[in-house]
Amino acid sequence: MSKYGVIEDLRQDFAERYAAEDWAASVDICRRIDAEHRKSGAVETIAFADDQYNYASALMELKDYKKARALLFESLRRVKRLGAPAAAVAMRCNNLGVCEARLSRPGDALKFFELAAETAERLTDSAEYADARYNAANALYDMGEFDRALAIHLELRAGADGVRGIDVLNGAAYCHEKKGDAVSAARYLRLAMDAAKGLFGGASPEYLANLYYLAVFSFRTGEYQAAADAFGETLQVLKRVSSGSGAFYADTLNHLADAKAAAGDVRGALRDRLESLRIIRARIGENHVYYANCLKHIALLYKQFDPDECERNFRRALAIKLSLIGAANADYIRDALALSGIMVERFRYDAALELLSETLDGLQNSDSDEAFTELIPDVTKVMRAISGARKVRDALPERLLARLIEAVENPSCGEPSESA
C-alpha cells in the first residue's frame, strides 16, 4: 500500500474516533498521520496543512492549547504560502484566537479573531465571520472592554438565530452587568431564556441553564424575590426531568433558601434547607464537611426564632468537623468562635467561655500561628463580651499570648470577620 493509502486509512480512523469524541485516540492517530507525512517528505501540501488543523482541533479538545497553537501557526503559514481559500485562513485564525484566549492572552486572541473576521467577511458563507466576531467579543470582554464587546453582540444579534442567538443575548447581558446596568442585563437574560425555551422546550438543559443563571444574577443584584421565583421555577423543571434527588437539585434548594431568607421568608428558607439536607444525607451521609456546613446554615436560620435548635444544630456541625478536620483547623475554630458568639448573645457566658477555652486549646497542637492571626478579631470579639475573659489565657501557646493580650486590650485591632 502506498503512503497515500496509509494516510487515507488513518484519516478515516481519525474521522470515526473524532465523531465518537475519543480525543486521546484522535490525537494518537493524528500523530501517526503527521509522522507519515514527514517520512515521505511531502509536507508542502494543502492536505498536510488540513491534517495539522485536525491534529490541533483534537489537542484543543484535550485542552492542550499550547501544542495546538504551535500546530495551527505552522498550518496557517502553510496554507498562506500555498494560496489556500480564504475560508481555510479564517478557520485557522479563529482557532488560534481560541488557543490564545485559553492561554490567558486575550489581546493576542483579539488580533486573530479580527483577522479571521476580516478574512471571512469576503466569503459568501458568513458563519465563519460570525464565529470570529463572536469570539472577538469574548476576548474584548476578558480584556475589560465591555462597551466594544457589547457593540459586537448587538451587531450580531440582528442575524443570529438558534444557539448562536442565545449566546449573543447572554453575551450582551454579561456586558451590561459589567457596565453596571442591571436592568438591561436582566432584560437580555430573559430574552435568552425565552429563546432557549422556544428553541429547545421548557424542560431542556439549555432553558434550565439560562433560567438558573437568571436566578443567580437576580440574587447577586439584590432582587431576592425575583431570584427566589427563578430558583423555584428551576426546581420545578428539575422535578419534571429528574427524580428531584440529585446534587444540583439539593444545591438549588440551598440557593432558593438563601434568596427566601434575604427576602424575609426565614421559615420558608428553613424548609428548603431541611429538604436539601435530607437529599445530601442520602447521597453522602453525615460524616462529611459539606453536610456539617449545611447543618451550620440551618442553625443560623433557627437562630432567628428558635435559639435552642440553633445551638443544637451548630453543635452537631462542630462535632462532625472535629472528627474530620480536628480542633486545630481554622475552619473548625472559626465555626466554634461563631457558636461562642451566639452563646454570648444569649447571655450564656459560662458555656461560651468553656467552648472558647476548648477552641483555643486546639491551637497548641498547631505549629503555625497564621490561622490564629486571621482569627484574632473573632477571638477578641467573644473575649471582650465574656466577664473574666482573662481566664482563657492559660490555654494559649506562649508565642501567641502577647499578641492576644494586645488585641483584647486594644479596641483598634480591627473589626471581626464574618464567621458564618
N, C-alpha and C positions, 0 to 999 in steps of 0.2 A: 504494500500500500504506500502511495506517495505521502510526502509530508503534508500535502493539502488535504488528503483523505483523513489523516490522523487528526489534523486540526478541525476539520468539519465534524468528525465524530465527537471530539471534545466539546465543540460548540453546542452540539445537540445535548450532550450530557449537562453542560452548563445551563442551558435553557430550562431543562427539566428540574434541576436542583434549585435554580433561582426561583422558578414558579412555585416550588414547594417550600420556599423560604428557608431552605437549608443553606444558610450563609457560609458556614465553615466549609462545607463540601464545594460550594460555588467558588470560594477563594482558592481552594486546592486545585480545582480544575483550571481556573484562570492562570495559576502559577505554572501549570503544565503547558497550557497554550502559549504563554509567554516564552517558556523555555524552547518550545518547538520553533517559534518564530526566530528567536535569536540564534538557534543552532543552524537554521537554514540561511541566515544572513539577509533574508528578505524582510527588512524592518521598515523600509521607507514606502509603506503602502497604507491606503485608507483602511484596509481590512485589519492591519495590525493596530492602527490607532483606535478602531472600534473595539477591538478586543481589550485594549488598555482601558478604554472607557468602561466596559463591562466589569473589568477587574476592579477598577476604582469604585464602581457602584456597589459591588459585593463587599468591599472593605468598609464602605460607609455604613452599610447595614450592621457591620460588626463594630462600628464606632472607632475604627482605626483611621481617623481623619488625616493624620499626618502622612501616612503612607499613601492614602487615596489622593491627597493633594499633590504629592510628587508625581504620581502616575498621570493625573489629569493635566498637570503642567506639560509633561512630555507629550501627551496625546494632543493637547491644544497646539503646541508648536508644530507637531507633525501635520495636523490637518490644515493649518495655515500655509505651511510650505507646499503642500500638495494641492492647494486650491479647492478644498472640500466645500460643499454648500454652506451657506450662512447658518442653516439650522444646526449643523454639526458644531460650529463655533459657539453658537448661543447655548447649546446644551452643556458644553464643557465649561463655559464661563459661569453658567448657573450653578453647576455642581461645585466648581471651585469656590464660588461665593459661599455656598453652604458649608464647605470644609473650613473656610476662614472664620465663618461665624461660630462654628462649633469649637474652633480653637481659640475663641475669645478675641478675635481680631475683627471687630465689626467694621472698622474703617476700610480694611483691605477687602472685606466681604462686599461692602457697598460698591467699590470700584468694579468688581467682577459682575455684580448684578446690573449695574448701569451699563457696562459693556455688553452684557447679554441682551438687555432690553434694546439698546441701540442697534445691535445686530439683528435681533428678531423683529424689530419694527419694520424691516424691509421685506419680511416674509408675508405670504398670503395668509398662512395659519397664524393667528395671533396668540395661541395658547402659550407658546414659549415666552412671548413678550409679557403676557400677564403673569406668568410664573416669575420672571425676572423682576418685574415691578413690585410684585407682592413680597418677594424676598428682600428687595431693596428697602421696602417699608419696614420690614422686621429688623434689618440692620440699622436703619436710622433710629428705630425705637431703642435698640440696645445702646446706641450712642447718645441717647437722651434728646434726640432731635424730634420731639413729639409733633411739632407743627408740620414739619416736612413729611413725616410718616403718615400723619392724618390726611394730608393733601393727597398722597398716593392712594390710600384706602378709598377716599371719596371719589377719586378719579376712576378707580377700578370698579366701584360699586355699580356704575351705570351698565357695564357689560357683563358683570359677574352673575352667575347663577349656580345652582347646585351647591356642592360642598365649598367651592371657592367663594361663592356668595356669602355663605355663613361665616367663613374665615375672615372675609373683608369686613363684615359687620362687627365681628368680635374685635378685630384689629382696631377699628375706629373707636370702639368702646374703650379699649385699653388706653388709647392715646388720650381720649377725653378725660379718663380717670387721672392719668399722669398730669394733665393740664389743670386739674382741679375742678373740672366741670362734671360733677357727679350726676346732674340731671340728664345731660346729653349721654353720658356713659350708660346710665340705666336704660335710656331710650334705645340705644343701639343694641344693648344686651337683650332687650325684649324683642327687638326685630330679629336678631339672630335666633333667639329661642323659637319664635313663631315660624321662622323659615325652616328650622330643623324639624319642627312638628309637622309642617306641611309637606316636607320632602320625605321624611322617614317615618312619621307617625308619632303619636303621643306616648308610645311605650318603647321607643327606640333609645339606644345608648347615646346617640347624638343629641336627641332632645333632652335626655336626662342630664348630660354633661352641661348643656347650656343653662338649664333650669338651676342646677346646683351652683354654677358659678354666679348666677344672678343672686342667689340666696347669700353666698359668701360676700359678694360685693355689697349687697344691701346692709349686711351686718357691719362690714368694715366702715361704711359711711354713716353709721348710726341710725339707719332705717330699720329698727329692730322688729317692728310688727311686719313690715314687708319681708324681712328675712325669715321670720317665723312662718309666714304664709308660704314662701317659696320652699323652705325646708320641709314643711308639712306636705306640700304637693310632691316633692321629691320622694318622700316616704310612700305616698300613695302609689306612685308609679312603680317604685321598687316592690311593693306588695303585689302588684299585678304581674310583674315579670319574674319574681323570685319568691322564695319562701318567707322573706322578711326576717331572716335569721343570720344574715351574713355580716362580715366585719364592716362593710361600707354602710349597711343599714344601721348598725349599732353606732358608728361614728356620726351618722347623720342625725340620729336621735339625740346625741350629745350636743351637736350644733344647734338643733332645734331647742333643746333645753336652755342653752346659753342665750339664744335670742329671746325666748319667753321670759327668762329671768331679767334680762336687760329691759324688756318691755313692761316688767312689773308683775308678771304671772309666775310667782315663785312656786306655788303648789303645782301648777301645770308643768313647770320645768322639772320638779322633783319626780313627777310621774314618768316623764320621758327618761330621766336619768336612771330610775329604778328598772324600767323596761330594758334599757341598754345594758345595765349591769347583769340582768338575767341572761341576756344573749352572750355577753362576754364570759360569764361564768361557765356557760355551756360549751363555749368554744375553747377557752384556755385554762379554765379552772381558777381557783382563788389564789394559788401560790405564784403570783406574778405581780411585778411592779405596776404594770398597767392597770390591773384590777385594783390594786391599792390606791392608785391615783383616782380612779373612778369613785371609790369609796370616799376619798377626801372631798371631791366635788359635791357628792351627796351630803356629806357632813356640813359643808358650807351653806347649802340650801336650807338644811334643817336649822342652822344657826338663827335664821330669821324668825322662826316661830316655835321651835322645839329644841332648846339648848341641850337637853339631856340626850336626845337622839343624835344631835350634832357631835357631842363628846364621845358617845358610844361608837359611832362610825369612824370618827377620827382615830380613836384608839385601835380599832380593828385595822385601819390602814397602816398605822405606825407599827403594829405588831408584825404585819406581813413584811413591811420594808426592813424591819430589824432583822428578821430571819433571813432575808435575801441579800441585803447590801451592807448590813452591820451598822453599829451605833456611831462609827467614825465617818460615815459617808455624809457629804454635805447636803444631799437631798433629804436624807433622814433627819439630820439636825435641823434643817430649815422647817420641815413639817412639824417636828417636835416643838420648836420655838413658836410656830403658829398656834399650836394647841395650847401651849403655855399662855400665850397672849389671850386666847379665848377664855381660859380659866380666870385670868386676871380680870377680864371684863365682867365675869360673873362673881367677882369678889371671892373666888376660891384660891386665896393666896397660898395656903399651905400645899394644896395639890399642885399649883403652878410651880412653887419653889422645889417640890420634890421632883417633878418632871424636868425642870431646868437643871437641877443638880445632876440627875442621871444623864442628861444630854451632854452637859459639859464634861462629865466624867469620860464619855466616849472619846473625847478629843485626846486624851492621854495615850490612846492606842495608835495615834497617828504620828508619823514623823514629819508631816508637813503642816504648817500653820496657815497656808493660803486660804483654805476654806474658812478657817476661823476669822481671818481678816475680813473676808467678804461678809461674814455673818455678824460682825461686831454690832452694827446698828440694830439688828433684830434682838441680839442678846441684851443690849443696854436698854432697849425699849421695855423688855419684860422686867429686867432687874430694877429699873427705876420705879416700876409700879408695885414692886413687892417690898413690903416692910421687912427690914432685916436682910436685904439682899446680899450684904457682905458675907453672909454665912456660906455662900456658894464658892467663895474664892479658893477655899482649900481644895476644891475639885479640879482646879486648873493646873496645867503644866507651868513650871516656873517661867519659861520663856514667853508665855502669853499673859501672865498675871499683870505685869506692869502696863501693858497696852490696854487691858480691860479696865484697870483702875482708872487710867486716864480717860478712857471713853465714858465710863459711868459718871465720872465727876465733871466731865466737860460737855455741856449740852450742845456745843457746836460741832460735835463729831459727825453729824450727818443725820439725815432722815432715815427711818427704817425702810428696808427694801420690801417689795411685795413678797409675802411668804406663801400665799396660796396660789 
